[in-house]
C-alpha cells in the first residue's frame, strides 16, 4: 500500500498543520500509511500549540513526487497554494472549508468540503462518523485550529457547529476553552522580533482572480500601533515581494483580535479592485476595515467580484 504525505497550504497556519496531523492519524486508523508534513515552518501561534500538546512539528517539504505517488490535502485545494509539484502526484483525499478554485483530478477521490469555520471541525465529524477516538494531543491541535480560524468564535466564518465541536475537543484536550483560547491567540501577536518579511509571509496565500495574480496576507495583533510604526518598511518589502513574484496585487490584512477590526496595507497595479470591493479610496496605501476579521469570508469574495467587474 502506498504511503500518503498529508499537508496543508503554503505558509501554514494552525489549521493547516493541525489538520495535517489529525488527517494523518485518521488515515492510519483506516489502515493507510500516512505522514503529516508542512509546506513551511510553524508560525508562533502554531508552535505554541505544538509545544502545549507536546507534538513535534511536521518536517517541511517543497516537493512530494520525489517521495510518494499519492497525497492528501487539508485546508486547501487551489494548486497555487499547494506543493510545488502537485501536478506530479495523485490527490486521493481533500478535506477543506474554502472555495474550490482551479482544482481537478484525472481520477475519482474523497473530497470533503463544508462551509464551516475550520477544516479541523470537518475532521472532527469524520472521526465521529468512523467511531475513531481522538488522542489528547491531537484533540489539542484540532482545538487550536478551530480557535485560530474562528478567532475564538468572533469571526463571521464561525458557526454554532464549530463552537460545539470546540467544547468537545477542549474536554478531550483537558484544557479550559476560553483560557487556552486567549493564550493561543495572544501567542501569535508579538511582532517585535519578526522581520518585515516574516510578518508578510507568516500567513499569506496566493489567488488567481479573473486572471490576476493576487496575494493576501494576514497578521493578528493587539492594536495597530506597532504595524503602523513599521508601515513604510513593510510596504517597501511588499513592493519587492510583488515584483519578485509578479503579483498584480498584494494586500496585508492586519487584524486586531480584541477589537475585531482590521486595517489593510495595499500595493499593486490592481489596487483599484480593492477600492471597488470595499467602496473606499485607498489613502497612503492603507484602508480601514471596521468589523473585518475574516480573509475567507470578508475579503476574498468581495475582491473576486470586484475583479470580475474590471474585466
N, C-alpha and C positions, 0 to 999 in steps of 0.2 A: 504493500500500500504506500502510495506517495506521501511524502511529508508536506505539510502546509506551513508556509510562512503567513502570519497573521499581522496586519498592520493598519494603522490609521493614516491620516493625511500628513503631508509635509508640514514642517513647523508644528509639531504635535502639541495639542493642549491636553488637559487632564482626561477628557472623554476619549480622545484618540488613543492614548496609551492605556488608560484603564480598561477601555472596551477591548483592546487587543489582548490584554492579559486575560480578561474574562472569556472572550470568544475562544481563545486557545484552550483554556481549561474545558470549556463546553465541548469543543470538538474532540478533545482527548477522552472525555467521558462517553462520547458516542463511538469511540473506537478508532479514531484517527490519530495520527502523529502530527502534532502541531507545535509551533514555537512562536511566541509573541516577539515581534521586532518593532523598531521605530524608524521613522524617516527623519529623525532629528533628535537632539538631546532634550531631556525634560526641562520645562521651564521651572521657575522657583516654586510655583504653586503645586505642580505635579510632583516635584521632588519632595515637597513637604508631605504629600500624601504617601508617596513611596516609603519615605522614612518612618512615618507614623505607623504604617502597617507592615514594616519590615519586609518589603519586597524589593528585589534588585531591579534596577532599571533595565528594560529590554535593550539588547545591543542595537546599534544603529546600522542600517544598511542604506546603500544608494541604488543597488540593483538586486533583482531577485532571480533572474533566469540563470545566473551562474550557480545557483544553489538548488533550486526546485523548479518543477514544471507547473505546480498548482499553488494558488494563493487564495486567501480570504481577506476581504476588505471590510473594515469597520469605519464608521463615522465619515465616510466619503464615497463618492463614486466617480467624480469628474476626473478624467485622465490627467489633466494638468496639475492636479493636487496629489497624484499618486506616485508610486515608484517610477524611476526614470524609464525603465524598460517594461512598463505594464503591458505593452502590446506583444511582448515575447513570452508571456506566461498565460495560463488559463485561469480565469477568475471563476471559482466554483461557488463562492459564498460572498454575499454582500449583506451587511446589517448596517442600517443608516437611518438618519432622520432629516436629511437635507433634500433639496430639489434634485431631480435626476436630469443631468445635462451631459451630452456628448458620450454617453455610456452605451456600449453594445458589446455583445459576445457572439462567437460563432456557434456556441452550444448552449443548451439549457443550463440553468444554475439555480441555486437557492438565493432568492432575493427577498429581503425583509426590510421594508422601509415604512415607518409610521410617523405621522405628523405630531409628534410629542417632543418634549424638551431635550431629550438626551438619548444617544444610542445605548447607553448603559441601561436605560429604562426598558428599551426594547429587549435587550438581552436578559434582563430580569424575568420578563414574561416568557422568554424562550426556556429559561431554566425551569420555571414553574410548570410549563406545559410538558416538559420531559421528566418532571419529578426529580431533577438533579439538585442536590444540596449545594449551597454556595459556602465555601470556606470563609472564615472570619476575615482573613487578609484580602481576599478577592472581593468580598462584600464591601470592605472599606474602600477599595479603589473604585468600585462601582458607585458607591455613595458619593465619593469625592467628585466623580464625573457628573453626577446629577446636580450636586450643589454648584459646581463650577459653571455648567452650561445654563443653569436657570438662575444664576446669581442668587441662590438661596430663595428661589421661587418669586423673585422680584421681576424677572424677565417676562415679557409677553409670550415667550415661547413655552413657559412653564404651564403645565396642566395639572389638574387635580390628581390625575393618574401618576404623574411624576412625584408629587408630594406624598401620595400614599406609598409608592414604591420606596421612596427615601426613608420613610418611617420604618418600614420593614427592614431595609438594608442597615439602618442605624442600629436596630436590635441585633442583627447578625454580626455587625462590626463592633458591637459593645461600646458605642460612643453616644454622647448626647448630641442630637441632631443640630440644635441651634448653636451650642457652644462650639462644637467642632466646625460647623459650617462657617462661622465668622472667623475662626482661626485660619481655616483653609483659605478663604478669600483674601484675608489681610496678608497672608504669606506671599501673595503674588503682586503686591502693590508697592514694594520697596524698589524704587528706580535709581536710587543713589549710586549703587555700584554697577549699574548697567550702562553699557555704551549706547550711543545713539542707534547703532546698527542692531544691538540686542533688543532695544525697545521696538524697533520696526519689524524684526524677524521672529520675535518670540511667539506670535500668534498671527501669522499673515497667510492669506490664501489668494491664489490667482483664479480669475474667472474670465471666460470668454463671453462678452456681452455684445451681441449684434456684430461680431467680428472684431471687436476691440479687445485689447489685452489689458485687463484691469486687475490691480492688486489692492486688497483691502486688509489692512492690519488692525488689530485691536489690542489695547493695553488697559488694564484696570488700575485705578489709582484711588487715593482718598484725597479729594481736592485736585485742582488743576495747576496749582502754583508751580510745582516742580517742572512739569512739562512745558509750561509757558516760559519759564526762565531759560529753558534749553531750546526754545522753538526754532530759532534761526539755524542752529546747528542740526537739529533734526530735519528741518526742511532741506538743508543742503545735502544731507545724507539720502533723503528721499529722492532728490533730483539725480544724484549719482546712481542710485539703485534703479531708477526708472530708465535712465539711459542705458545702463548695462543690460537690463532685461527687456529693453524695447517695449516699455509699458506706455500705453496711451493715457492711463490714469492711475494715480497712486493715492489712496486715502488711508490715513491713520485715524481710527476712531479711539478717542481717549475717554474712558468711561469711569465716572465716579461711582463706586459700588455702594456708597452710603446714601447719596442723594439721588441715585438712579437717573443721572443726566450725563450727557456727553458733549464733547466738542470734537470737531473733525479738522485735521490738517489735510490740505488738498493741493496736489500739484499735477500737472499734466495738460496736454493739449485738449483733452476732452473734459475739462473741468466744468464746462457749461452743462454737461449732463447732470452733474451734482446739483447745480443751481436749479435745474428743471425738476429734479427728483424731490427737492425739499423746499422749492419755491422761495429760495433765498439767494441773495447776492453774496458771493464769496468776498470777504474783506480781509486783506493781508493774509491770503492763503488759509483762511480759517472760517469755519461755520460753528454756530452754537446750535445744539440739538437737544432741547429740553425733553426729558422723558424717553430719549432713545438709548437703549442699552443692548439691543439685540442686532447683531450684524445680519443674522439669517432672516429675521422677520421684519426689521425696521429699516434696513439699508439695501440689501440685495434686491428684493422685489421692486422697490421704488426706483432704484438705479437701472435695473434691467428694463423697466418700462420707459424710463427717460431715454435710454439709448435707442430703443425701438422707434421712438418718436423722431429721433435725429436722422435716421436713415431713410 
